[in-house]
Amino acid sequence: MAPYRNLEEYNIEITNEVKDHFAKIVGDIGEDVTREGLVKTPERAAKAMLFLTQGYQQDAEEILRSAMFAESYDDMVIIKDIEMYSLCEHHMLPFFGKAHIAYIPNGHIVGLSKIPRIVDVFARRLQVQERLTHDILECINNTLKPKGVAVVIEAAHMCMMMRGVQKQNSVTTTSGFRGQFEKIETRNEFLKLISSDLS
């Protein structure tokens, strides 16, 4: 499958199998799957699940390699406030927030839109925030081979908000740093820039 393909075309056989599972779940919780408002719900839920997990069918490293350009620029490049939506692998409930990513080129830069694309590739899988942070970090580090890379993700987790401890205002922050970002001064510059409003 091509790395950029949006999963808006669905494999009918897989969709029908997932739809049947959702129909059983709806019935098992005590609802009437033949009720007017629910007749198409299993199919919609199946398509939503396939869309939200399409990252399994995409190659993040190939996305980066498709837009790498030789360039002598060697200062920090930051893409911040990247919207991110994923599914917690423990409860299959959403977690969502923002990713802030920086790298210091080492002979190559990458098309700016490719960084948010790889966030989506890894977010559209069953995830935990810690692994999501690591996946993005290692993909950029291994593919671009920059002088340094930094990833910070801030997210709210519905599994904490609408069930369990039911804490509505908690935000989870995870981070990862490689290369020059392991130096405190470089890391601090990055953290200051992502927390400031330059406008």
C-alpha positions in Angstrom: 0.0 0.0 0.0 1.3 3.5 -0.9 2.5 5.4 2.2 0.2 8.4 1.7 -3.1 6.5 1.0 -6.0 7.7 3.1 -8.0 4.7 4.1 -11.3 5.9 2.6 -11.6 2.8 0.4 -12.3 -0.1 2.6 -11.6 -3.8 2.0 -15.2 -5.1 1.9 -14.3 -8.5 3.5 -12.4 -7.0 6.4 -15.0 -4.3 6.9 -17.8 -6.8 7.1 -16.0 -8.9 9.6 -15.3 -5.9 11.9 -18.9 -4.8 11.4 -20.2 -8.2 12.6 -18.1 -7.9 15.7 -19.5 -4.4 16.4 -23.0 -5.7 15.9 -22.4 -8.4 18.4 -21.0 -5.9 20.9 -24.0 -3.6 20.5 -26.3 -6.6 21.1 -24.3 -7.8 24.1 -24.5 -4.5 25.9 -28.3 -4.7 25.7 -29.2 -2.6 22.7 -31.3 -3.5 19.7 -29.1 -3.5 16.6 -32.2 -3.4 14.4 -33.3 -0.1 16.0 -33.4 2.7 13.3 -30.6 4.7 14.9 -28.4 1.7 15.2 -28.9 -0.2 11.9 -25.9 1.3 10.3 -23.8 1.9 13.4 -21.8 -1.4 13.2 -20.7 -0.5 9.6 -19.9 3.1 10.6 -17.9 1.9 13.7 -16.0 -0.6 11.5 -15.0 2.0 9.0 -14.1 4.4 11.8 -11.9 1.7 13.4 -10.2 0.9 10.1 -9.5 4.6 9.5 -8.2 5.2 13.1 -5.8 2.3 12.7 -4.6 2.9 9.2 -1.1 3.6 10.4 -0.4 -0.2 10.4 -0.6 0.0 6.6 1.8 2.9 6.2 5.6 3.2 6.3 6.7 6.3 8.2 10.4 6.0 7.1 9.4 5.8 3.5 7.3 9.0 3.9 10.4 10.8 5.2 12.7 9.4 2.5 10.3 10.6 -0.2 11.0 14.2 0.7 14.6 14.4 1.9 16.7 17.2 0.3 20.4 17.9 0.5 20.8 21.2 2.3 23.6 22.8 4.3 21.2 24.4 6.9 22.3 23.1 10.3 20.2 25.1 12.8 17.2 23.9 14.7 13.9 23.2 12.8 10.8 23.1 14.9 7.3 22.0 14.0 5.1 22.6 17.0 1.4 22.2 18.0 0.9 19.3 15.6 -2.7 18.0 16.4 -2.5 14.3 17.4 -5.3 11.8 17.9 -4.7 8.2 18.9 -6.4 5.2 20.6 -5.2 3.9 23.9 -4.3 0.3 23.5 -5.6 -0.6 27.1 -9.2 0.6 26.7 -9.4 1.6 23.0 -10.5 5.1 24.0 -9.0 8.2 22.4 -6.2 10.2 23.7 -5.4 13.5 21.9 -3.3 16.6 22.1 -0.2 18.2 20.5 3.2 17.0 19.4 6.2 19.3 19.3 9.1 18.1 17.2 12.5 19.5 16.3 15.6 18.3 14.5 19.0 19.7 13.6 19.8 18.8 10.0 23.0 17.0 9.2 23.2 17.4 5.4 19.5 16.8 4.7 16.2 18.5 5.5 12.8 17.0 5.0 9.6 18.5 3.6 7.8 20.2 6.5 4.5 18.4 5.9 6.2 15.0 6.3 6.7 15.5 10.1 3.0 15.8 10.8 2.4 12.8 8.5 4.6 10.5 10.5 2.9 11.7 13.7 -0.4 10.4 12.1 1.2 7.2 10.9 2.2 6.2 14.5 -0.8 7.8 16.2 -3.2 5.8 14.0 -2.4 2.6 15.7 -3.3 1.2 19.1 -0.8 3.1 21.3 0.5 4.3 24.6 1.8 7.8 24.7 5.2 6.7 25.8 5.7 4.4 22.8 4.2 7.0 20.4 6.8 9.5 21.5 9.6 6.9 21.1 8.3 5.7 17.6 8.3 9.2 16.2 11.7 10.0 17.7 13.4 6.9 16.4 11.9 7.2 13.0 13.3 10.7 12.5 16.6 9.8 14.1 17.1 6.6 12.0 15.9 8.1 8.7 17.2 11.6 8.6 20.3 10.9 10.8 20.2 14.5 12.1 22.6 16.0 14.6 19.8 15.9 17.1 16.0 15.3 17.4 13.5 16.2 20.1 9.9 15.1 20.6 7.4 16.3 23.2 3.8 15.2 23.3 1.1 16.7 25.5 -2.1 14.7 25.6 -5.4 14.2 27.4 -6.6 10.6 27.9 -10.3 9.8 27.8 -9.5 6.6 29.7 -8.6 8.9 32.6 -11.4 11.4 32.0 -14.6 9.5 31.3 -13.8 6.3 33.3 -11.5 5.1 36.1 -10.2 8.1 38.1 -12.3 10.5 36.1 -9.9 13.4 36.2 -10.9 16.0 33.7 -8.0 18.4 33.7 -5.0 16.2 33.8 -2.5 16.3 30.9 0.3 13.8 30.3 3.6 15.0 28.9 6.2 12.7 27.4 9.5 13.6 25.8 12.5 12.1 24.1 15.8 13.6 23.0 18.7 12.4 20.9 22.0 13.8 19.8 22.5 17.5 20.5 19.2 17.7 22.3 20.8 15.7 25.1 22.8 18.8 25.9 21.0 20.9 28.4 21.4 24.2 26.6 20.0 22.9 23.3 17.2 21.1 25.1 16.3 24.3 27.0 16.2 26.4 23.8 13.8 23.9 22.2 11.6 23.8 25.3 11.5 27.6 25.5 10.6 28.0 21.8 7.7 25.5 22.0 6.3 27.2 25.1 6.5 30.7 23.7 4.2 32.7 21.4 6.4 34.3 18.7 3.6 36.2 17.1 
